[in-house]
């Protein structure tokens, strides 16, 4: 059973930075997809950045160049470094994981089976 606990959210002004953390247990990096997703009020949940079982990453166009996903396997922790934050980045941010197969792109959020409780990020202009 995979358990995920996010932290690091908060309120910042536009242009600021935050680093989100996701502490995991029961997760095997070489067998799973893991990533960050977000949901703004009144909008559908969307993928932000993912790490595949081979360590390769993908980042959504809306945050590319500003957000960086990484993981520390020794600490079983996933990170999302968010720089140059904009008001439109305001959302609840979730960490999620699922088993994956070789070649899986890992961006389809509906296939994720394990979710954290979320951490709120609010960016003011």
N, CA, C and O atoms as a GROMACS GRO file, in nm:
protein
  500
    1UNK      N    1   0.084  -0.119   0.000
    1UNK     CA    2   0.000   0.000   0.000
    1UNK      C    3   0.088   0.125   0.000
    1UNK      O    4   0.172   0.143   0.088
    2UNK      N    5   0.068   0.209  -0.098
    2UNK     CA    6   0.145   0.332  -0.109
    2UNK      C    7   0.075   0.443  -0.030
    2UNK      O    8  -0.046   0.462  -0.042
    3UNK      N    9   0.152   0.514   0.050
    3UNK     CA   10   0.100   0.629   0.123
    3UNK      C   11   0.181   0.752   0.086
    3UNK      O   12   0.303   0.746   0.077
    4UNK      N   13   0.111   0.862   0.066
    4UNK     CA   14   0.172   0.985   0.020
    4UNK      C   15   0.126   1.101   0.108
    4UNK      O   16   0.007   1.115   0.134
    5UNK      N   17   0.220   1.183   0.153
    5UNK     CA   18   0.187   1.297   0.238
    5UNK      C   19   0.259   1.420   0.186
    5UNK      O   20   0.382   1.427   0.187
    6UNK      N   21   0.181   1.518   0.139
    6UNK     CA   22   0.238   1.641   0.084
    6UNK      C   23   0.261   1.745   0.193
    6UNK      O   24   0.195   1.743   0.297
    7UNK      N   25   0.354   1.834   0.168
    7UNK     CA   26   0.379   1.948   0.256
    7UNK      C   27   0.446   2.057   0.175
    7UNK      O   28   0.491   2.034   0.062
    8UNK      N   29   0.454   2.176   0.234
    8UNK     CA   30   0.528   2.284   0.171
    8UNK      C   31   0.445   2.391   0.104
    8UNK      O   32   0.499   2.491   0.056
    9UNK      N   33   0.315   2.372   0.100
    9UNK     CA   34   0.230   2.474   0.040
    9UNK      C   35   0.226   2.600   0.126
    9UNK      O   36   0.275   2.602   0.239
   10UNK      N   37   0.166   2.705   0.071
   10UNK     CA   38   0.154   2.830   0.144
   10UNK      C   39   0.109   2.942   0.054
   10UNK      O   40   0.064   2.919  -0.058
   11UNK      N   41   0.123   3.063   0.104
   11UNK     CA   42   0.084   3.183   0.030
   11UNK      C   43   0.207   3.263  -0.004
   11UNK      O   44   0.289   3.292   0.083
   12UNK      N   45   0.219   3.300  -0.131
   12UNK     CA   46   0.333   3.379  -0.177
   12UNK      C   47   0.284   3.485  -0.274
   12UNK      O   48   0.173   3.476  -0.327
   13UNK      N   49   0.366   3.584  -0.296
   13UNK     CA   50   0.334   3.686  -0.396
   13UNK      C   51   0.382   3.640  -0.533
   13UNK      O   52   0.471   3.555  -0.545
   14UNK      N   53   0.322   3.698  -0.634
   14UNK     CA   54   0.361   3.667  -0.770
   14UNK      C   55   0.512   3.686  -0.789
   14UNK      O   56   0.568   3.786  -0.743
   15UNK      N   57   0.574   3.591  -0.855
   15UNK     CA   58   0.719   3.594  -0.873
   15UNK      C   59   0.797   3.518  -0.768
   15UNK      O   60   0.917   3.497  -0.782
   16UNK      N   61   0.729   3.477  -0.662
   16UNK     CA   62   0.794   3.406  -0.554
   16UNK      C   63   0.815   3.258  -0.584
   16UNK      O   64   0.784   3.210  -0.693
   17UNK      N   65   0.870   3.188  -0.486
   17UNK     CA   66   0.903   3.046  -0.501
   17UNK      C   67   0.851   2.965  -0.382
   17UNK      O   68   0.837   3.017  -0.271
   18UNK      N   69   0.822   2.840  -0.408
   18UNK     CA   70   0.788   2.742  -0.306
   18UNK      C   71   0.846   2.609  -0.346
   18UNK      O   72   0.866   2.582  -0.465
   19UNK      N   73   0.873   2.524  -0.249
   19UNK     CA   74   0.911   2.387  -0.277
   19UNK      C   75   0.816   2.293  -0.206
   19UNK      O   76   0.806   2.294  -0.083
   20UNK      N   77   0.746   2.213  -0.281
   20UNK     CA   78   0.656   2.114  -0.227
   20UNK      C   79   0.731   1.983  -0.206
   20UNK      O   80   0.822   1.948  -0.283
   21UNK      N   81   0.693   1.911  -0.102
   21UNK     CA   82   0.750   1.780  -0.074
   21UNK      C   83   0.639   1.677  -0.063
   21UNK      O   84   0.527   1.709  -0.021
   22UNK      N   85   0.670   1.555  -0.101
   22UNK     CA   86   0.575   1.445  -0.088
   22UNK      C   87   0.651   1.326  -0.029
   22UNK      O   88   0.732   1.262  -0.097
   23UNK      N   89   0.625   1.299   0.096
   23UNK     CA   90   0.688   1.185   0.162
   23UNK      C   91   0.608   1.059   0.129
   23UNK      O   92   0.486   1.057   0.143
   24UNK      N   93   0.678   0.956   0.085
   24UNK     CA   94   0.608   0.834   0.040
   24UNK      C   95   0.653   0.712   0.118
   24UNK      O   96   0.764   0.707   0.171
   25UNK      N   97   0.566   0.614   0.123
   25UNK     CA   98   0.600   0.483   0.178
   25UNK      C   99   0.531   0.379   0.092
   25UNK      O  100   0.426   0.405   0.034
   26UNK      N  101   0.590   0.260   0.084
   26UNK     CA  102   0.533   0.154   0.003
   26UNK      C  103   0.550   0.175  -0.146
   26UNK      O  104   0.486   0.107  -0.226
   27UNK      N  105   0.635   0.268  -0.183
   27UNK     CA  106   0.653   0.306  -0.323
   27UNK      C  107   0.789   0.258  -0.373
   27UNK      O  108   0.890   0.277  -0.306
   28UNK      N  109   0.790   0.196  -0.492
   28UNK     CA  110   0.914   0.148  -0.553
   28UNK      C  111   0.939   0.230  -0.679
   28UNK      O  112   0.865   0.217  -0.777
   29UNK      N  113   1.040   0.313  -0.678
   29UNK     CA  114   1.058   0.409  -0.787
   29UNK      C  115   1.077   0.340  -0.921
   29UNK      O  116   1.041   0.397  -1.024
   30UNK      N  117   1.132   0.220  -0.921
   30UNK     CA  118   1.158   0.152  -1.048
   30UNK      C  119   1.035   0.083  -1.105
   30UNK      O  120   1.041   0.026  -1.214
   31UNK      N  121   0.922   0.086  -1.033
   31UNK     CA  122   0.801   0.020  -1.081
   31UNK      C  123   0.683   0.114  -1.095
   31UNK      O  124   0.580   0.076  -1.149
   32UNK      N  125   0.698   0.238  -1.046
   32UNK     CA  126   0.584   0.330  -1.040
   32UNK      C  127   0.606   0.456  -1.122
   32UNK      O  128   0.718   0.498  -1.148
   33UNK      N  129   0.495   0.514  -1.161
   33UNK     CA  130   0.490   0.655  -1.200
   33UNK      C  131   0.463   0.732  -1.070
   33UNK      O  132   0.392   0.683  -0.982
   34UNK      N  133   0.518   0.851  -1.060
   34UNK     CA  134   0.484   0.939  -0.949
   34UNK      C  135   0.488   1.082  -0.999
   34UNK      O  136   0.571   1.116  -1.083
   35UNK      N  137   0.399   1.164  -0.949
   35UNK     CA  138   0.396   1.300  -1.002
   35UNK      C  139   0.313   1.396  -0.921
   35UNK      O  140   0.255   1.361  -0.818
   36UNK      N  141   0.309   1.518  -0.971
   36UNK     CA  142   0.233   1.627  -0.910
   36UNK      C  143   0.118   1.665  -1.002
   36UNK      O  144   0.131   1.671  -1.124
   37UNK      N  145   0.004   1.689  -0.939
   37UNK     CA  146  -0.116   1.730  -1.008
   37UNK      C  147  -0.175   1.847  -0.931
   37UNK      O  148  -0.143   1.865  -0.813
   38UNK      N  149  -0.260   1.926  -0.994
   38UNK     CA  150  -0.321   2.038  -0.924
   38UNK      C  151  -0.464   2.059  -0.969
   38UNK      O  152  -0.503   2.022  -1.079
   39UNK      N  153  -0.541   2.120  -0.879
   39UNK     CA  154  -0.680   2.151  -0.911
   39UNK      C  155  -0.713   2.289  -0.855
   39UNK      O  156  -0.710   2.311  -0.734
   40UNK      N  157  -0.745   2.380  -0.946
   40UNK     CA  158  -0.786   2.514  -0.908
   40UNK      C  159  -0.937   2.516  -0.887
   40UNK      O  160  -1.008   2.431  -0.941
   41UNK      N  161  -0.987   2.610  -0.808
   41UNK     CA  162  -1.132   2.618  -0.784
   41UNK      C  163  -1.210   2.629  -0.915
   41UNK      O  164  -1.180   2.714  -0.999
   42UNK      N  165  -1.310   2.543  -0.930
   42UNK     CA  166  -1.394   2.548  -1.050
   42UNK      C  167  -1.332   2.488  -1.174
   42UNK      O  168  -1.391   2.495  -1.282
   43UNK      N  169  -1.215   2.429  -1.160
   43UNK     CA  170  -1.147   2.370  -1.276
   43UNK      C  171  -1.120   2.222  -1.253
   43UNK      O  172  -1.122   2.174  -1.140
   44UNK      N  173  -1.093   2.151  -1.363
   44UNK     CA  174  -1.060   2.010  -1.352
   44UNK      C  175  -0.917   1.994  -1.303
   44UNK      O  176  -0.831   2.081  -1.321
   45UNK      N  177  -0.893   1.878  -1.240
   45UNK     CA  178  -0.757   1.847  -1.198
   45UNK      C  179  -0.670   1.825  -1.322
   45UNK      O  180  -0.715   1.768  -1.421
   46UNK      N  181  -0.546   1.872  -1.315
   46UNK     CA  182  -0.456   1.859  -1.428
   46UNK      C  183  -0.319   1.813  -1.382
   46UNK      O  184  -0.280   1.835  -1.268
   47UNK      N  185  -0.247   1.750  -1.472
   47UNK     CA  186  -0.113   1.706  -1.436
   47UNK      C  187  -0.017   1.821  -1.448
   47UNK      O  188  -0.033   1.909  -1.533
   48UNK      N  189   0.084   1.822  -1.362
   48UNK     CA  190   0.184   1.929  -1.359
   48UNK      C  191   0.320   1.874  -1.400
   48UNK      O  192   0.385   1.928  -1.490
   49UNK      N  193   0.363   1.768  -1.335
   49UNK     CA  194   0.494   1.709  -1.366
   49UNK      C  195   0.496   1.566  -1.315
   49UNK      O  196   0.438   1.536  -1.211
   50UNK      N  197   0.564   1.480  -1.388
   50UNK     CA  198   0.571   1.339  -1.350
   50UNK      C  199   0.712   1.285  -1.367
   50UNK      O  200   0.792   1.337  -1.445
   51UNK      N  201   0.742   1.179  -1.291
   51UNK     CA  202   0.866   1.104  -1.307
   51UNK      C  203   0.829   0.961  -1.341
   51UNK      O  204   0.749   0.899  -1.271
   52UNK      N  205   0.888   0.909  -1.449
   52UNK     CA  206   0.858   0.772  -1.490
   52UNK      C  207   0.955   0.674  -1.424
   52UNK      O  208   1.052   0.714  -1.361
   53UNK      N  209   0.927   0.546  -1.439
   53UNK     CA  210   1.004   0.442  -1.372
   53UNK      C  211   1.150   0.442  -1.412
   53UNK      O  212   1.234   0.393  -1.338
   54UNK      N  213   1.180   0.496  -1.531
   54UNK     CA  214   1.319   0.501  -1.574
   54UNK      C  215   1.388   0.631  -1.531
   54UNK      O  216   1.504   0.655  -1.566
   55UNK      N  217   1.317   0.715  -1.454
   55UNK     CA  218   1.374   0.840  -1.407
   55UNK      C  219   1.351   0.959  -1.498
   55UNK      O  220   1.382   1.072  -1.462
   56UNK      N  221   1.297   0.934  -1.617
   56UNK     CA  222   1.268   1.042  -1.709
   56UNK      C  223   1.151   1.125  -1.656
   56UNK      O  224   1.064   1.073  -1.586
   57UNK      N  225   1.149   1.252  -1.690
   57UNK     CA  226   1.044   1.341  -1.639
   57UNK      C  227   0.971   1.410  -1.754
   57UNK      O  228   1.022   1.424  -1.864
   58UNK      N  229   0.850   1.452  -1.723
   58UNK     CA  230   0.773   1.537  -1.813
   58UNK      C  231   0.712   1.650  -1.731
   58UNK      O  232   0.673   1.630  -1.616
   59UNK      N  233   0.704   1.768  -1.791
   59UNK     CA  234   0.648   1.885  -1.726
   59UNK      C  235   0.547   1.949  -1.819
   59UNK      O  236   0.572   1.966  -1.938
   60UNK      N  237   0.433   1.985  -1.764
   60UNK     CA  238   0.327   2.046  -1.844
   60UNK      C  239   0.375   2.180  -1.903
   60UNK      O  240   0.455   2.250  -1.842
   61UNK      N  241   0.325   2.212  -2.021
   61UNK     CA  242   0.366   2.334  -2.090
   61UNK      C  243   0.339   2.458  -2.006
   61UNK      O  244   0.415   2.556  -2.012
   62UNK      N  245   0.232   2.456  -1.927
   62UNK     CA  246   0.194   2.574  -1.848
   62UNK      C  247   0.295   2.609  -1.740
   62UNK      O  248   0.296   2.722  -1.692
   63UNK      N  249   0.379   2.514  -1.701
   63UNK     CA  250   0.475   2.539  -1.594
   63UNK      C  251   0.619   2.514  -1.637
   63UNK      O  252   0.712   2.531  -1.558
   64UNK      N  253   0.638   2.473  -1.762
   64UNK     CA  254   0.771   2.440  -1.811
   64UNK      C  255   0.863   2.563  -1.800
   64UNK      O  256   0.826   2.675  -1.834
   65UNK      N  257   0.984   2.536  -1.751
   65UNK     CA  258   1.079   2.644  -1.731
   65UNK      C  259   1.067   2.712  -1.596
   65UNK      O  260   1.155   2.789  -1.557
   66UNK      N  261   0.959   2.686  -1.524
   66UNK     CA  262   0.938   2.746  -1.392
   66UNK      C  263   0.935   2.641  -1.281
   66UNK      O  264   0.982   2.666  -1.170
   67UNK      N  265   0.880   2.525  -1.310
   67UNK     CA  266   0.866   2.418  -1.211
   67UNK      C  267   0.962   2.304  -1.246
   67UNK      O  268   0.984   2.273  -1.363
   68UNK      N  269   1.019   2.242  -1.142
   68UNK     CA  270   1.108   2.129  -1.161
   68UNK      C  271   1.071   2.018  -1.064
   68UNK      O  272   1.061   2.039  -0.944
   69UNK      N  273   1.050   1.898  -1.119
   69UNK     CA  274   1.020   1.781  -1.036
   69UNK      C  275   1.148   1.703  -1.013
   69UNK      O  276   1.232   1.691  -1.102
   70UNK      N  277   1.162   1.650  -0.892
   70UNK     CA  278   1.278   1.568  -0.860
   70UNK      C  279   1.241   1.473  -0.747
   70UNK      O  280   1.139   1.490  -0.681
   71UNK      N  281   1.324   1.374  -0.727
   71UNK     CA  282   1.299   1.283  -0.615
   71UNK      C  283   1.430   1.241  -0.551
   71UNK      O  284   1.534   1.229  -0.617
   72UNK      N  285   1.422   1.219  -0.422
   72UNK     CA  286   1.534   1.168  -0.344
   72UNK      C  287   1.495   1.028  -0.300
   72UNK      O  288   1.419   1.011  -0.205
   73UNK      N  289   1.547   0.928  -0.371
   73UNK     CA  290   1.506   0.790  -0.343
   73UNK      C  291   1.549   0.744  -0.205
   73UNK      O  292   1.480   0.664  -0.142
   74UNK      N  293   1.661   0.794  -0.156
   74UNK     CA  294   1.709   0.756  -0.023
   74UNK      C  295   1.613   0.804   0.085
   74UNK      O  296   1.597   0.740   0.189
   75UNK      N  297   1.548   0.918   0.060
   75UNK     CA  298   1.455   0.975   0.157
   75UNK      C  299   1.309   0.943   0.122
   75UNK      O  300   1.218   0.982   0.195
   76UNK      N  301   1.288   0.872   0.011
   76UNK     CA  302   1.152   0.840  -0.034
   76UNK      C  303   1.067   0.967  -0.043
   76UNK      O  304   0.952   0.969   0.002
   77UNK      N  305   1.124   1.070  -0.099
   77UNK     CA  306   1.056   1.198  -0.106
   77UNK      C  307   1.058   1.254  -0.248
   77UNK      O  308   1.161   1.252  -0.316
   78UNK      N  309   0.944   1.302  -0.289
   78UNK     CA  310   0.929   1.368  -0.418
   78UNK      C  311   0.920   1.518  -0.394
   78UNK      O  312   0.862   1.562  -0.295
   79UNK      N  313   0.978   1.597  -0.484
   79UNK     CA  314   0.977   1.742  -0.469
   79UNK      C  315   0.920   1.809  -0.593
   79UNK      O  316   0.923   1.754  -0.703
   80UNK      N  317   0.868   1.929  -0.572
   80UNK     CA  318   0.832   2.015  -0.684
   80UNK      C  319   0.882   2.155  -0.649
   80UNK      O  320   0.826   2.223  -0.563
   81UNK      N  321   0.988   2.197  -0.715
   81UNK     CA  322   1.040   2.331  -0.698
   81UNK      C  323   0.963   2.423  -0.792
   81UNK      O  324   0.962   2.403  -0.914
   82UNK      N  325   0.899   2.524  -0.735
   82UNK     CA  326   0.816   2.614  -0.813
   82UNK      C  327   0.874   2.755  -0.804
   82UNK      O  328   0.877   2.814  -0.696
   83UNK      N  329   0.919   2.806  -0.915
   83UNK     CA  330   0.975   2.941  -0.923
   83UNK      C  331   0.888   3.029  -1.012
   83UNK      O  332   0.805   2.979  -1.088
   84UNK      N  333   0.907   3.158  -1.001
   84UNK     CA  334   0.833   3.256  -1.083
   84UNK      C  335   0.683   3.228  -1.078
   84UNK      O  336   0.616   3.223  -1.182
   85UNK      N  337   0.632   3.209  -0.960
   85UNK     CA  338   0.492   3.173  -0.944
   85UNK      C  339   0.400   3.284  -0.993
   85UNK      O  340   0.430   3.402  -0.981
   86UNK      N  341   0.288   3.241  -1.049
   86UNK     CA  342   0.188   3.333  -1.102
   86UNK      C  343   0.054   3.310  -1.031
   86UNK      O  344   0.032   3.201  -0.978
   87UNK      N  345  -0.034   3.409  -1.029
   87UNK     CA  346  -0.165   3.388  -0.967
   87UNK      C  347  -0.239   3.268  -1.024
   87UNK      O  348  -0.314   3.202  -0.952
   88UNK      N  349  -0.220   3.238  -1.151
   88UNK     CA  350  -0.289   3.123  -1.211
   88UNK      C  351  -0.234   2.990  -1.164
   88UNK      O  352  -0.289   2.885  -1.198
   89UNK      N  353  -0.125   2.990  -1.087
   89UNK     CA  354  -0.074   2.867  -1.027
   89UNK      C  355  -0.147   2.834  -0.897
   89UNK      O  356  -0.124   2.727  -0.839
   90UNK      N  357  -0.232   2.923  -0.851
   90UNK     CA  358  -0.309   2.898  -0.730
   90UNK      C  359  -0.396   2.774  -0.746
   90UNK      O  360  -0.477   2.766  -0.838
   91UNK      N  361  -0.378   2.678  -0.656
   91UNK     CA  362  -0.450   2.551  -0.666
   91UNK      C  363  -0.415   2.464  -0.546
   91UNK      O  364  -0.323   2.494  -0.470
   92UNK      N  365  -0.490   2.356  -0.531
   92UNK     CA  366  -0.451   2.250  -0.441
   92UNK      C  367  -0.360   2.158  -0.520
   92UNK      O  368  -0.394   2.114  -0.630
   93UNK      N  369  -0.244   2.129  -0.464
   93UNK     CA  370  -0.146   2.045  -0.531
   93UNK      C  371  -0.144   1.908  -0.465
   93UNK      O  372  -0.139   1.895  -0.343
   94UNK      N  373  -0.150   1.805  -0.550
   94UNK     CA  374  -0.155   1.667  -0.503
   94UNK      C  375  -0.036   1.588  -0.557
   94UNK      O  376   0.010   1.609  -0.669
   95UNK      N  377   0.012   1.498  -0.474
   95UNK     CA  378   0.110   1.399  -0.515
   95UNK      C  379   0.033   1.269  -0.543
   95UNK      O  380  -0.060   1.235  -0.469
   96UNK      N  381   0.070   1.198  -0.647
   96UNK     CA  382   0.001   1.074  -0.680
   96UNK      C  383   0.099   0.974  -0.738
   96UNK      O  384   0.203   1.011  -0.793
   97UNK      N  385   0.066   0.846  -0.725
   97UNK     CA  386   0.152   0.739  -0.774
   97UNK      C  387   0.068   0.622  -0.822
   97UNK      O  388  -0.046   0.605  -0.780
   98UNK      N  389   0.127   0.542  -0.910
   98UNK     CA  390   0.062   0.418  -0.955
   98UNK      C  391   0.168   0.328  -1.015
   98UNK      O  392   0.276   0.374  -1.054
   99UNK      N  393   0.136   0.201  -1.022
   99UNK     CA  394   0.223   0.108  -1.092
   99UNK      C  395   0.225   0.143  -1.240
   99UNK      O  396   0.126   0.193  -1.294
  100UNK      N  397   0.337   0.115  -1.305
  100UNK     CA  398   0.347   0.148  -1.446
  100UNK      C  399   0.420   0.037  -1.521
  100UNK      O  400   0.486  -0.048  -1.462
  101UNK      N  401   0.406   0.041  -1.653
  101UNK     CA  402   0.474  -0.053  -1.742
  101UNK      C  403   0.582   0.023  -1.819
  101UNK      O  404   0.577   0.145  -1.829
  102UNK      N  405   0.681  -0.049  -1.872
  102UNK     CA  406   0.782   0.018  -1.954
  102UNK      C  407   0.718   0.095  -2.068
  102UNK      O  408   0.629   0.044  -2.136
  103UNK      N  409   0.764   0.218  -2.090
  103UNK     CA  410   0.709   0.300  -2.196
  103UNK      C  411   0.588   0.382  -2.157
  103UNK      O  412   0.541   0.463  -2.236
  104UNK      N  413   0.538   0.364  -2.039
  104UNK     CA  414   0.422   0.439  -1.990
  104UNK      C  415   0.461   0.586  -1.975
  104UNK      O  416   0.562   0.616  -1.912
  105UNK      N  417   0.381   0.677  -2.030
  105UNK     CA  418   0.415   0.819  -2.023
  105UNK      C  419   0.377   0.881  -1.888
  105UNK      O  420   0.432   0.983  -1.847
  106UNK      N  421   0.280   0.818  -1.820
  106UNK     CA  422   0.246   0.855  -1.682
  106UNK      C  423   0.173   0.988  -1.667
  106UNK      O  424   0.166   1.039  -1.555
  107UNK      N  425   0.120   1.047  -1.772
  107UNK     CA  426   0.056   1.179  -1.758
  107UNK      C  427  -0.095   1.171  -1.742
  107UNK      O  428  -0.158   1.271  -1.709
  108UNK      N  429  -0.156   1.054  -1.765
  108UNK     CA  430  -0.301   1.041  -1.755
  108UNK      C  431  -0.341   1.029  -1.609
  108UNK      O  432  -0.323   0.923  -1.548
  109UNK      N  433  -0.396   1.136  -1.552
  109UNK     CA  434  -0.420   1.137  -1.408
  109UNK      C  435  -0.528   1.039  -1.367
  109UNK      O  436  -0.530   0.994  -1.252
  110UNK      N  437  -0.619   1.004  -1.457
  110UNK     CA  438  -0.727   0.913  -1.420
  110UNK      C  439  -0.678   0.772  -1.389
  110UNK      O  440  -0.752   0.693  -1.331
  111UNK      N  441  -0.556   0.742  -1.428
  111UNK     CA  442  -0.504   0.608  -1.403
  111UNK      C  443  -0.430   0.598  -1.270
  111UNK      O  444  -0.387   0.490  -1.231
  112UNK      N  445  -0.414   0.711  -1.202
  112UNK     CA  446  -0.341   0.709  -1.075
  112UNK      C  447  -0.429   0.654  -0.964
  112UNK      O  448  -0.546   0.690  -0.952
  113UNK      N  449  -0.371   0.566  -0.883
  113UNK     CA  450  -0.449   0.496  -0.781
  113UNK      C  451  -0.419   0.544  -0.639
  113UNK      O  452  -0.501   0.525  -0.550
  114UNK      N  453  -0.305   0.604  -0.617
  114UNK     CA  454  -0.267   0.649  -0.484
  114UNK      C  455  -0.252   0.801  -0.486
  114UNK      O  456  -0.180   0.857  -0.569
  115UNK      N  457  -0.321   0.867  -0.394
  115UNK     CA  458  -0.322   1.013  -0.387
  115UNK      C  459  -0.296   1.060  -0.245
  115UNK      O  460  -0.340   0.998  -0.149
  116UNK      N  461  -0.223   1.170  -0.234
  116UNK     CA  462  -0.208   1.235  -0.105
  116UNK      C  463  -0.327   1.324  -0.076
  116UNK      O  464  -0.421   1.331  -0.156
  117UNK      N  465  -0.324   1.391   0.037
  117UNK     CA  466  -0.437   1.473   0.079
  117UNK      C  467  -0.433   1.614   0.017
  117UNK      O  468  -0.532   1.686   0.020
  118UNK      N  469  -0.320   1.651  -0.038
  118UNK     CA  470  -0.307   1.780  -0.104
  118UNK      C  471  -0.248   1.887  -0.014
  118UNK      O  472  -0.257   1.879   0.108
  119UNK      N  473  -0.188   1.986  -0.078
  119UNK     CA  474  -0.135   2.102  -0.006
  119UNK      C  475  -0.170   2.226  -0.089
  119UNK      O  476  -0.152   2.227  -0.211
  120UNK      N  477  -0.219   2.329  -0.023
  120UNK     CA  478  -0.270   2.447  -0.092
  120UNK      C  479  -0.158   2.545  -0.125
  120UNK      O  480  -0.074   2.577  -0.041
  121UNK      N  481  -0.159   2.591  -0.248
  121UNK     CA  482  -0.068   2.696  -0.292
  121UNK      C  483  -0.151   2.815  -0.338
  121UNK      O  484  -0.238   2.801  -0.424
  122UNK      N  485  -0.125   2.932  -0.280
  122UNK     CA  486  -0.198   3.052  -0.316
  122UNK      C  487  -0.097   3.159  -0.357
  122UNK      O  488  -0.007   3.193  -0.281
  123UNK      N  489  -0.114   3.213  -0.478
  123UNK     CA  490  -0.024   3.314  -0.530
  123UNK      C  491  -0.102   3.443  -0.551
  123UNK      O  492  -0.200   3.445  -0.626
  124UNK      N  493  -0.061   3.548  -0.485
  124UNK     CA  494  -0.130   3.676  -0.496
  124UNK      C  495  -0.055   3.769  -0.589
  124UNK      O  496   0.067   3.764  -0.601
  125UNK      N  497  -0.131   3.854  -0.656
  125UNK     CA  498  -0.070   3.946  -0.753
  125UNK      C  499  -0.022   4.074  -0.686
  125UNK      O  500   0.032   4.162  -0.753
   0.00000   0.00000   0.00000
